[in-house]
């Protein structure tokens, strides 16, 4: 069945949605307000009026995890700046001829569901009057970064300049100023570092401590190499009494879960001496050693993040901060959003950046009164307060409480038989949006083709999955796009659309099973089987993965913990100081 489908937005989520729909031979038209593709990664036009990547923005996860599974980045787990990622998106669009399906300079004004089941889309195109188009299905891929959250009542009446982070491009406007920043997330971490480098004084006010993840570990490895299935299922399933109800990797039943773990652990233990012997006596290809780390900076001195030296003081600060994030009640299984960026930490240690976690009481003129009975005068306030949920584009469609957790898989409205999808409105606390958007888009394309249908008990599943996410995200209740485990979310979608590699095939391929369970996560696993698979290329890519940190200690820890009761696990997830050659 071929459908006429509208895609709104040509950023990463929109591009992969076009691609997955084309794979299913649907007729696709994408509208984008910019004059080129890339969404927030594209810096064309008057970009001060939109949310855009700032000048020195670097990815907070490596290009490997920011890739789509049908166009994997091949050059290791390196980080790039926003220009490098835009180049990747342009290559992706060129490879699959996506531009020919995009109408640029076209602003979608309204999406309306008609009584006959079709969708009317009103578009304001360059140089013309608004025009109405009719489609069989609609994918909204314009992202959550539209309506900045600037209604902060505590600073009402501030006489100085108030700037939202969406307008931030560099620190030029903050030189020599007294600056108060409100809020801290991944982009805010960069901004705080840059601003505090040039400001006369810089203070950040926070209500809670996000969980900090450095981009590098041991001065060498990308921290996201530690993103493994065994670790995610350990933290957010085995080590918890919170019921995980989704069908996912080995989770179909209590019996299958334990059979799977028994076989995986056996294979894992057997692989260690075999790999040791293979490396000891096999052909030794010694790769050329680069003098740069995965962030493109000099390896000497050793670094834990961008311009952030790997010192005991920095590592100890991160660990103490992370304990505060969970009120010293243990953070082994995290329940709060992450900041995968610790580059602001050295400026705190140097007293160039002051942290106030007491809250703001009120302002008078340019004076800000804090709840710890102190007060300071500031010239500027930088709001790192995120964005409001805004689905007003959908004129006669209700998203309950403006909360995407009330959609199936953060995407599919239960009332329109799978013909409406919000794609890319999901933010894993560990991982990236692009592969989540791709899997949502693959599901949507299969729904449009009639190959799959939403579950008959979809509303019950929405409630269960929403409850699971809210309990895990209890320390970040306002971040309703967030969810704890990218891997578990993706595995559950893979099961439903048929691209989850079967258990019996894994049993017959021990090396692959060990790679999928214990080694660094690689989204090529979703191209091993199922619709639009590319088995040989996907398998080759997966087999290039190394054991995390090139050390079997992490793997042995996961095996040991899997035999323990849920009450037994480390109290905190602490980072260790050290350098490895």
Secondary structure, DSSP 8 states (H G I E B T S, - for coil): ---EEEEE--SHHHHHHHHHHHHTT-EEEEE-SSSSS-GGG---SSGGGS----TT-B-SS-HHHHSBTTB---S-S---BHHHHHHHHHHHHHHTT-GGGEE-SEEEEEEEE-TTS-EEEEEEETTS--EEEEESEEEE-S-S-SEE----GGGTT--SEEEEGGG---SGGGTT-EEEEE---HHHHHHHHHHHHHSSEEEEE-SS--EE--SEETTTEEGGGG--HHHHHIIIIIT-SS---S--TT-S-HHHHHHHHHHHHHHHHHHHHHHHHHHHHS--------SB-TTSSBSSS-EEETTEE--HHHHHHHHHHHHHHTTTS--SS--S-EE---TTHHHHHTTSSEEE-S-EEEEETTEEEETTS-EEE-SEEEE---EE---TTBTT---GGG-GGGSBTTTB-TTTTT-EEE-S--EESSS-HHHHHHHHHHHHHHHHHTS----TTHHHHHHHHHHHHHHHTTT-TT-TTEES-HHHHHHHHHHHHT-S--HHHHHT-HHHHHHHHHS---GGGGGSSSTT--HHHHHHHHTT---GGG-HHHHHHHHHHHTS-TT-S-S----------
